[in-house]
């Protein structure tokens, strides 16, 4: 039974896992950054985005980079042929679901859109900036596999 189930799982190389990890963080980060900037558009002084970018950079350097690096090590040490859903650990997927739920709650709350915009810009930029770790790891992996 297990062998039949494992035949159905979408196995992928380390390179594909690294690409998907980088792409997810980049896409989600860009989406949040874009949405936050739209909410801040109503403010006459758009310089308010700068604290969001600064906070997002700090969050990336202090927290998200470490998380990305742990994920990279897990993917690279896991070898080829692992399930594509394993691009993130179960713990990370649960955290993603929690963050998406919190995002829905925040968007539907009575908080001012300007505050949410600043929050979204910060988180979006942090994810986008930290995705560089996975992109660099993907490029290194592609370089290794193209030489062979």
C-alpha positions as CSV (number, residue, x, y, z in Angstrom):
1,X,0.0,0.0,0.0
2,X,2.8,2.5,0.9
3,X,4.6,1.9,-2.4
4,X,1.4,2.7,-4.3
5,X,1.0,5.9,-2.4
6,X,4.6,6.9,-2.8
7,X,4.3,6.4,-6.6
8,X,1.5,9.0,-6.6
9,X,3.5,11.7,-4.8
10,X,5.0,14.4,-7.0
11,X,8.8,13.9,-6.4
12,X,11.2,16.6,-7.4
13,X,14.9,17.4,-7.4
14,X,16.6,19.6,-4.8
15,X,16.8,22.3,-7.5
16,X,13.1,22.3,-8.0
17,X,12.5,22.4,-4.2
18,X,14.8,25.4,-3.8
19,X,13.2,27.1,-6.8
20,X,9.7,26.6,-5.4
21,X,10.8,27.8,-1.9
22,X,12.3,31.0,-3.3
23,X,9.3,31.6,-5.7
24,X,6.7,31.2,-2.9
25,X,8.5,33.7,-0.6
26,X,9.0,36.1,-3.5
27,X,5.4,35.9,-4.8
28,X,3.8,36.2,-1.3
29,X,6.2,39.0,-0.4
30,X,5.4,40.9,-3.6
31,X,1.7,40.4,-3.1
32,X,1.8,41.7,0.4
33,X,4.1,44.6,-0.5
34,X,1.8,45.6,-3.4
35,X,-1.4,45.3,-1.3
36,X,0.2,47.3,1.5
37,X,1.4,50.0,-0.9
38,X,-2.1,50.3,-2.3
39,X,-3.5,50.8,1.2
40,X,-0.9,53.5,1.9
41,X,-1.6,55.2,-1.4
42,X,-4.2,57.4,0.2
43,X,-1.7,59.0,2.5
44,X,-0.4,62.2,1.0
45,X,3.2,61.5,2.2
46,X,4.2,58.2,0.8
47,X,7.5,58.4,2.7
48,X,5.6,56.5,5.4
49,X,6.6,53.3,3.5
50,X,10.3,53.8,4.6
51,X,9.7,52.6,8.2
52,X,7.9,49.6,6.8
53,X,10.9,48.8,4.5
54,X,13.3,49.3,7.4
55,X,11.3,47.1,9.8
56,X,11.0,44.4,7.0
57,X,14.7,44.5,6.4
58,X,15.4,44.0,10.1
59,X,12.9,41.2,10.3
60,X,14.5,39.5,7.3
61,X,18.0,39.9,8.7
62,X,17.2,38.8,12.3
63,X,14.5,36.1,11.7
64,X,13.6,35.2,8.2
65,X,17.1,34.7,6.9
66,X,17.6,32.0,9.7
67,X,14.4,30.3,8.7
68,X,15.3,30.3,5.1
69,X,18.7,29.0,5.8
70,X,17.3,26.1,7.9
71,X,14.9,25.3,5.1
72,X,17.8,25.3,2.5
73,X,19.8,22.9,4.7
74,X,16.8,20.6,5.1
75,X,16.1,20.6,1.3
76,X,19.8,20.1,0.3
77,X,20.4,17.3,2.9
78,X,17.1,15.6,1.9
79,X,18.3,14.7,-1.5
80,X,16.5,14.3,-4.8
81,X,13.1,12.7,-5.5
82,X,11.4,14.0,-2.3
83,X,7.7,15.0,-2.5
84,X,7.3,18.6,-3.7
85,X,5.0,19.3,-0.8
86,X,8.1,18.8,1.3
87,X,9.5,22.1,0.1
88,X,8.6,23.2,3.7
89,X,8.3,21.2,6.9
90,X,5.0,20.3,8.4
91,X,5.6,22.9,11.1
92,X,6.2,25.6,8.5
93,X,3.0,24.7,6.6
94,X,1.1,25.0,9.8
95,X,2.7,28.4,10.4
96,X,1.7,29.4,6.9
97,X,-1.9,28.4,7.5
98,X,-1.9,30.4,10.8
99,X,-0.4,33.5,9.1
100,X,-3.0,33.3,6.3
101,X,-5.8,33.1,8.9
102,X,-4.3,36.1,10.8
103,X,-4.1,38.0,7.5
104,X,-7.8,37.4,6.9
105,X,-8.7,38.5,10.4
106,X,-6.6,41.7,10.0
107,X,-8.1,42.6,6.6
108,X,-11.6,42.2,8.0
109,X,-10.9,44.0,11.3
110,X,-11.7,47.6,12.0
111,X,-8.0,48.6,12.0
112,X,-7.2,51.6,9.7
113,X,-6.0,50.5,6.2
114,X,-3.0,52.8,6.7
115,X,-1.8,50.8,9.7
116,X,-2.5,47.5,7.8
117,X,-0.6,48.9,4.8
118,X,2.5,49.6,6.9
119,X,2.2,46.1,8.4
120,X,1.8,44.5,5.0
121,X,4.7,46.5,3.5
122,X,6.9,45.4,6.4
123,X,6.1,41.7,6.1
124,X,6.0,41.7,2.3
125,X,9.4,43.3,2.0
126,X,10.9,41.0,4.7
127,X,9.7,37.9,2.8
128,X,10.9,39.3,-0.6
129,X,14.3,40.4,0.8
130,X,14.8,37.0,2.7
131,X,13.9,35.1,-0.5
132,X,17.4,36.0,-1.8
133,X,18.8,33.2,0.4
134,X,16.7,30.6,-1.4
135,X,17.4,32.1,-4.8
136,X,21.2,32.0,-4.2
137,X,20.9,28.4,-3.0
138,X,18.9,27.5,-6.1
139,X,21.5,29.2,-8.4
140,X,24.3,27.2,-6.6
141,X,22.4,24.0,-7.0
142,X,21.7,24.7,-10.7
143,X,25.4,25.4,-11.2
144,X,26.4,22.1,-9.6
145,X,23.9,20.0,-11.6
146,X,24.8,21.7,-14.9
147,X,28.5,20.9,-14.5
148,X,27.8,17.2,-14.0
